[in-house]
Amino acid sequence: MVSLDGINKAFENRVRLGIMSVLMANGSADFVTLKSLLNLSDGNLASHARNLEDLGYVASEKTFMNRKPNTTFHITDLGRTAFSDHISALEKLLKIQLNG
């Protein structure tokens, strides 16, 4: 039987996986950049970002640039650890599947 230990359900969704991947690679990204990179609607990105924020994996900072609101998302230490653990668990699962 294959063990799914370490697989984090928070990252099952492709949008949350994408957000975390971008933030792991860059440390932070603004709303417009994430929306464009992941090809998402405002509502879809906002909903998934809020979910990650509620879990403590992502933090947001709201500012104004030229009188326009700008939201920047940052990965937290907890988020970095959780996502790294998730990726490690996926790698382990894939090795088992490929060798098994």
KEKOLGU-736006 format. One record per residue: x, z, y of N, C-alpha, C in turn; chain. Coordinates in steps of 0.1 Angstrom, whole numbers, plus 5000, padded with zeros to 4 digits. Each point is the difference from the previous one (the first is absolute). Last residue first. Layout:
# KEKOLGU-736006
   n.u   n.w   n.v  ca.u  ca.w  ca.v   c.u   c.w   c.v  chain
     X     Z     Y     X     Z     Y     X     Z     Y      A
...
***
This chain:
# KEKOLGU-736006
   n.u   n.w   n.v  ca.u  ca.w  ca.v   c.u   c.w   c.v  chain
  5083  4918  5007  4992  5005  4989  4993  4990  4992      A
  5028  4995  5041  5008  5004  4988  4992  5003  4988      A
  4979  4989  5042  5009  4989  4997  5009  5003  4987      A
  4970  5034  5017  4993  4988  4996  5008  4988  4995      A
  5021  5039  5018  4993  5003  4987  4993  4988  4995      A
  5018  4997  5043  5010  5000  4990  4995  5003  4986      A
  4970  5003  5036  5004  4986  4998  5011  4999  4989      A
  4987  5043  5016  4989  4994  4992  5004  4986  4996      A
  5029  5022  5029  5001  5005  4987  4989  4994  4991      A
  4998  4989  5045  5012  4994  4994  5002  5005  4985      A
  4966  5019  5026  4997  4986  4997  5011  4993  4993      A
  5008  5043  5017  4991  5001  4988  4996  4986  4996      A
  5025  5004  5039  5008  5004  4988  4992  5000  4988      A
  4978  4993  5040  5008  4988  4997  5008  5003  4988      A
  4977  5036  5018  4990  4991  4994  5008  4987  4995      A
  5024  5033  5024  4997  5005  4986  4990  4990  4993      A
  5011  4991  5045  5012  4998  4991  4997  5005  4986      A
  4967  5008  5032  5001  4986  4997  5012  4997  4991      A
  4994  5044  5015  4988  4996  4991  5002  4986  4997      A
  5031  5016  5031  5002  5006  4987  4989  4996  4990      A
  4995  4987  5045  5012  4993  4994  5003  5005  4986      A
  4965  5021  5025  4997  4987  4996  5011  4992  4993      A
  5008  5043  5019  4992  5001  4988  4996  4986  4995      A
  5023  5002  5040  5009  5004  4989  4992  5001  4987      A
  4978  4967  5034  5005  5014  5001  5009  5003  4988      A
  4987  4953  5030  5000  5007  4987  5005  5014  5001      A
  4975  4972  5039  5013  5004  4995  4998  5006  4986      A
  4972  4967  5040  5000  5008  4988  5014  5003  4996      A
  4972  4987  5048  5012  4997  4992  4999  5010  4988      A
  4967  4977  5041  5001  5010  4989  5012  4996  4992      A
  4978  4990  5052  5009  4995  4989  5002  5012  4990      A
  4966  4981  5045  5004  5010  4990  5010  4994  4990      A
  4998  4984  5052  4994  4997  4987  5004  5010  4990      A
  5017  4996  5046  4986  5005  4999  4992  4996  4988      A
  5048  4993  5004  4993  4991  5009  4985  5003  5000      A
  5015  5026  4964  5010  4991  5005  4993  4990  5009      A
  4992  5052  4976  4995  4989  5007  5011  4991  5005      A
  4993  5035  4955  5005  4999  5014  4993  4988  5006      A
  5001  5033  4952  4992  4991  5008  5006  5000  5015      A
  5015  5010  4946  5003  5004  5013  4992  4990  5009      A
  5001  5019  4945  4998  4990  5010  5002  5006  5014      A
  5015  5008  4944  4996  5006  5013  4998  4988  5010      A
  5001  5007  4942  5002  4992  5012  4996  5008  5012      A
  4997  5019  4957  5011  4990  4997  5003  4992  5012      A
  4965  5035  4993  5013  5005  5005  5011  4990  4998      A
  4951  4998  4990  5008  5005  4989  5014  5005  5005      A
  4969  4979  5030  4994  5013  4995  5008  5006  4989      A
  5014  4958  5017  5003  5011  5010  4994  5013  4995      A
  4991  4961  4975  5014  5004  4998  5004  5011  5010      A
  4957  4982  5004  5001  5007  4987  5014  5005  4998      A
  4992  4974  5038  4994  5014  5002  5001  5007  4986      A
  5012  4955  5001  5010  5008  5007  4996  5015  5002      A
  4970  4969  4981  5010  5003  4991  5011  5008  5006      A
  4964  4985  5028  4995  5009  4989  5011  5004  4990      A
  5010  4969  5035  4997  5014  5006  4996  5009  4988      A
  5006  4954  4990  5013  5007  5002  4997  5014  5005      A
  4962  4974  4995  5007  5002  4987  5013  5007  5001      A
  4976  4987  5039  4993  5011  4993  5007  5003  4987      A
  5016  4963  5026  5002  5013  5007  4994  5012  4992      A
  5013  4958  4971  4992  5002  5011  5003  5013  5007      A
  5038  4972  4972  4988  5009  4999  4992  4999  5012      A
  5046  4982  4981  4988  4992  5001  4987  5008  4998      A
  5048  5014  5002  4992  5002  4988  4987  4992  5000      A
  5032  4998  5037  5008  4999  4987  4992  5000  4988      A
  4979  5007  5042  5004  4986  4999  5008  4999  4986      A
  4986  5043  5013  4988  4992  4998  5004  4985  4997      A
  5034  5031  5012  4994  5002  4986  4988  4991  4997      A
  5017  4998  5044  5010  4995  4990  4995  5002  4986      A
  4975  5019  5035  4999  4985  5000  5009  4994  4990      A
  5001  5047  5006  4988  4996  4994  4999  4985  4999      A
  5049  5021  5001  4988  5001  5008  4988  4994  4993      A
  5045  5024  4978  4994  4987  5004  4988  5002  5008      A
  5047  5027  4974  4988  5000  5008  4995  4985  5002      A
  5035  5010  4968  4998  5014  5006  4988  5001  5008      A
  5017  4962  4972  5003  5000  5014  4999  5013  5007      A
  4994  4991  4952  5010  4991  5004  5004  5001  5015      A
  4964  5026  4981  5013  5004  4993  5011  4991  5005      A
  4957  4989  5016  5006  5012  5006  5012  5005  4994      A
  4977  4963  4981  5005  4997  5013  5007  5012  5007      A
  4979  5008  4959  5012  4991  4998  5006  4996  5013      A
  4959  5024  5000  5011  5009  4996  5013  4992  4998      A
  4960  4976  5009  5003  5009  5011  5013  5008  4997      A
  4982  4975  4964  5007  4992  5011  5004  5008  5012      A
  4975  5021  4966  5013  4997  4995  5008  4991  5010      A
  4956  5010  5009  5008  5012  5002  5014  4998  4995      A
  4970  4964  4994  5002  5003  5014  5009  5012  5002      A
  4987  4988  4956  5010  4991  5005  5002  5002  5015      A
  4984  5039  4966  4994  4990  5008  5011  4991  5006      A
  5011  5039  4975  4994  4990  4991  4995  4988  5008      A
  5021  5043  5015  5007  4987  5002  4994  4989  4991      A
  4986  5046  4999  4999  4997  5014  5005  4986  5003      A
  5004  5022  4957  4987  4993  5002  4998  4995  5015      A
  5046  5009  4972  4993  5007  5010  4987  4991  5003      A
  5037  5010  4958  4992  4989  5006  4991  5007  5010      A
  5026  5026  4971  5007  4996  5012  4993  4988  5007      A
  4991  5006  4949  5005  5011  5008  5008  4994  5012      A
  4976  4979  4961  4999  4996  5014  5004  5011  5009      A
  5010  4984  4946  4997  5011  5009  5000  4994  5014      A
  4990  4978  4949  5008  4999  5013  4996  5011  5009      A
  4999  4998  4944  4992  5000  5012  5009  5000  5012      A
***
